[in-house]
């Protein structure tokens, strides 16, 4: 995965989305931020909206599953 970063201010997490996202409609993507002990996920169209937080181990398992491995 290639990351495109977008910072959220001095104290907020750095959000990124994969460069594999649909380039024809860049607003339809999830963004991810890695924080100590948790991975945050949000809708790129609603940056101020709700976020999902999952344990890093759970995120790693999800990514491996999604990648087919």
GROMACS elastic network, one bead per residue, 0.5 to 0.9 nm:
[ bonds ]
;  ai    aj funct       b0    kb
    1    17     6  0.89643   500
    1    18     6  0.58576   500
    1    19     6  0.69982   500
    1    20     6  0.73153   500
    2    17     6  0.81937   500
    2    18     6  0.55304   500
    2    19     6  0.53438   500
    2    20     6  0.75155   500
    3    16     6  0.58770   500
    3    17     6  0.58470   500
    3    18     6  0.50793   500
    3    19     6  0.60228   500
    4    15     6  0.83549   500
    4    16     6  0.52466   500
    4    17     6  0.56729   500
    4    18     6  0.64104   500
    4    19     6  0.64277   500
    5    14     6  0.64943   500
    5    15     6  0.57444   500
    5    17     6  0.69893   500
    6    14     6  0.58021   500
    6    15     6  0.51946   500
    6    16     6  0.58648   500
    6    17     6  0.86463   500
    7    10     6  0.81184   500
    7    12     6  0.75002   500
    7    13     6  0.66808   500
    7    15     6  0.60002   500
    7    16     6  0.83223   500
    8    11     6  0.75619   500
    8    12     6  0.50494   500
    8    13     6  0.58729   500
    8    14     6  0.58062   500
    8    15     6  0.70913   500
    9    12     6  0.53438   500
    9    13     6  0.76994   500
    9    14     6  0.82574   500
   10    13     6  0.83223   500
   12    15     6  0.89640   500
   13    33     6  0.59393   500
   13    34     6  0.72497   500
   13    35     6  0.69734   500
   13    40     6  0.89735   500
   14    32     6  0.83048   500
   14    33     6  0.57453   500
   14    34     6  0.76355   500
   14    35     6  0.89580   500
   15    31     6  0.59350   500
   15    32     6  0.53527   500
   15    34     6  0.78798   500
   15    40     6  0.87181   500
   15    41     6  0.87666   500
   16    30     6  0.85522   500
   16    31     6  0.52845   500
   16    32     6  0.53800   500
   16    33     6  0.64260   500
   17    20     6  0.83071   500
   17    21     6  0.72476   500
   17    29     6  0.71860   500
   17    30     6  0.64718   500
   17    32     6  0.62879   500
   17    33     6  0.89503   500
   17    44     6  0.85584   500
   18    21     6  0.56409   500
   18    29     6  0.85890   500
   18    30     6  0.86392   500
   18    31     6  0.80577   500
   18    32     6  0.89579   500
   19    22     6  0.82263   500
   19    23     6  0.81577   500
   20    23     6  0.78136   500
   21    24     6  0.88265   500
   21    25     6  0.84452   500
   21    26     6  0.69096   500
   21    28     6  0.79748   500
   21    29     6  0.64134   500
   21    30     6  0.87452   500
   22    25     6  0.57490   500
   22    26     6  0.59968   500
   22    27     6  0.86656   500
   22    28     6  0.73857   500
   22    29     6  0.77076   500
   23    26     6  0.52768   500
   23    27     6  0.89236   500
   25    28     6  0.60360   500
   25    29     6  0.85790   500
   26    29     6  0.66467   500
   26    44     6  0.85999   500
   27    30     6  0.87468   500
   27    43     6  0.86913   500
   27    44     6  0.60499   500
   27    45     6  0.55820   500
   28    43     6  0.78583   500
   28    44     6  0.67656   500
   28    45     6  0.68763   500
   29    42     6  0.87938   500
   29    43     6  0.64435   500
   29    44     6  0.55864   500
   29    45     6  0.76899   500
   30    41     6  0.66487   500
   30    42     6  0.56564   500
   30    44     6  0.53854   500
   30    45     6  0.84725   500
   31    40     6  0.82115   500
   31    41     6  0.57190   500
   31    42     6  0.53825   500
   31    43     6  0.62392   500
   31    44     6  0.57224   500
   31    47     6  0.87163   500
   32    39     6  0.68970   500
   32    40     6  0.55794   500
   32    42     6  0.66341   500
   33    38     6  0.86541   500
   33    39     6  0.58687   500
   33    40     6  0.51172   500
   33    41     6  0.66391   500
   33    42     6  0.87227   500
   34    37     6  0.82697   500
   34    38     6  0.64874   500
   34    40     6  0.63917   500
   34    56     6  0.82360   500
   35    38     6  0.53126   500
   35    39     6  0.58987   500
   35    40     6  0.73857   500
   35    56     6  0.88694   500
   36    39     6  0.80131   500
   36    56     6  0.86420   500
   37    54     6  0.85716   500
   37    55     6  0.61725   500
   37    56     6  0.61008   500
   37    57     6  0.89550   500
   38    53     6  0.60839   500
   38    54     6  0.55007   500
   38    56     6  0.52842   500
   38    57     6  0.87707   500
   38    59     6  0.86382   500
   39    52     6  0.81367   500
   39    53     6  0.55743   500
   39    54     6  0.53573   500
   39    55     6  0.62009   500
   39    56     6  0.56919   500
   39    58     6  0.89930   500
   39    59     6  0.68803   500
   40    51     6  0.63138   500
   40    52     6  0.55578   500
   40    54     6  0.65733   500
   40    55     6  0.89519   500
   41    50     6  0.88445   500
   41    51     6  0.55351   500
   41    52     6  0.50596   500
   41    53     6  0.63863   500
   41    54     6  0.82298   500
   42    45     6  0.86725   500
   42    46     6  0.75309   500
   42    47     6  0.67621   500
   42    48     6  0.87865   500
   42    49     6  0.74985   500
   42    50     6  0.66683   500
   42    52     6  0.64510   500
   43    46     6  0.54257   500
   43    47     6  0.63771   500
   43    49     6  0.76394   500
   43    50     6  0.81019   500
   43    51     6  0.77985   500
   44    47     6  0.56114   500
   45    48     6  0.89633   500
   45    49     6  0.88552   500
   46    49     6  0.51606   500
   46    50     6  0.80548   500
   47    50     6  0.80742   500
   47    51     6  0.86870   500
   48    51     6  0.86306   500
   54    57     6  0.82474   500
   54    58     6  0.64053   500
   54    59     6  0.63984   500
   55    58     6  0.52290   500
   55    59     6  0.63252   500
   55    60     6  0.87369   500
   56    59     6  0.50510   500
   56    60     6  0.61780   500
   56    61     6  0.86660   500
   57    60     6  0.51077   500
   57    61     6  0.62883   500
   57    62     6  0.86756   500
   58    61     6  0.50982   500
   58    62     6  0.61922   500
   58    63     6  0.87012   500
   59    63     6  0.61465   500
   59    64     6  0.85612   500
   60    63     6  0.51981   500
   60    64     6  0.61915   500
   60    65     6  0.86095   500
   61    64     6  0.51590   500
   61    65     6  0.61463   500
   61    66     6  0.85772   500
   62    65     6  0.50641   500
   62    66     6  0.60135   500
   62    67     6  0.84865   500
   63    66     6  0.50365   500
   63    67     6  0.60271   500
   63    68     6  0.86012   500
   63    69     6  0.86791   500
   64    67     6  0.51628   500
   64    68     6  0.63896   500
   64    69     6  0.52094   500
   65    68     6  0.51511   500
   65    69     6  0.55958   500
   66    69     6  0.75242   500
